[in-house]
Amino acid sequence: MIDAVLFDWGGTLSVHAAIDLADMWRLAAHHLDPAREDELCRRLVEIEARTWSWIAEDQRAATLSEILRMASDELSLDVTEAVLEEAATQHLDSWTPHIVHDPEAASMLVALRSRGIRTALLSNTHWPRAFHEHFLARDGLVDLLDARLYTSELTHTKPHAVAFQAALDAIGVTDPGRAVFVGDRLYDDVLGARSMGMRTVHRPNPSVPSYDIEPDATIQRLAELPALIDDWSKASQD
């Protein structure tokens, strides 16, 4: 029997955005020095990318505040002030116009809820909760997820067990074998969830690195998921 389904965010529930912060870095760079906008934007993106490398090293989580401190130190400029001032004048939808959710996400979550399935979101992210909650609420998804966890509030990122355990605890799952994780990253999502004893569903994304592990199932569309969960639940009862 399947009691719960947990989801990755970028590339799974939302359309994949290669660099979530690129728009904000561009605005901050222009604010800091319009004459050096391209150079500063490139440096800021590089600093952010460096923190993502921590996932492969030790799964240590990073926050937006930490990135801003690093950038301010390395560039000898107050990047934090620039970002906060842009935040005061720019709406999140203007910062990141490419962030959109899969059009099948809402109906899929409703279908799972109608089956009594608990759902959760677990996202590797530097962004604070308010950022994600804004977009989930905008697209009618925030109330369709029973729990929403962001590694900017945790000590570790996926695939570390700490992140997955926090998500399972948040929706009251004591037997990981009765939970499913759906994600687009074989390393972060499939490896991490399988290591916890969860079933895994991969939604392939050609933009992310491959990894030598086989998921329990593969889907191309979110609309395929409820039937897959039905099949697994039925098989466990036979």
URURJO-V939795 format. One line per field, one symbol per residue. phi: phi as a letter, one per 40 degrees, with the letter a starting at -180 (. if undefined). A space follows every 50 residues. Layout:
phi=???
//
This chain:
phi=.bcabbbcbcgbcbccbdbdcdccccccccccadcbdccccccccccccc ccccdccafccbbcdccccccccccfbccdccccccccbbcdcccbcccb cdcccccccccccccgccbabbbcacccddcccdcccdbgbdccbcabbb ccbbcbbccccdccccccccbgcbbdcbbbbbabbcccccccccccgccb bbbdbccbccacabccabbcbccccdcccdcccccccc
//
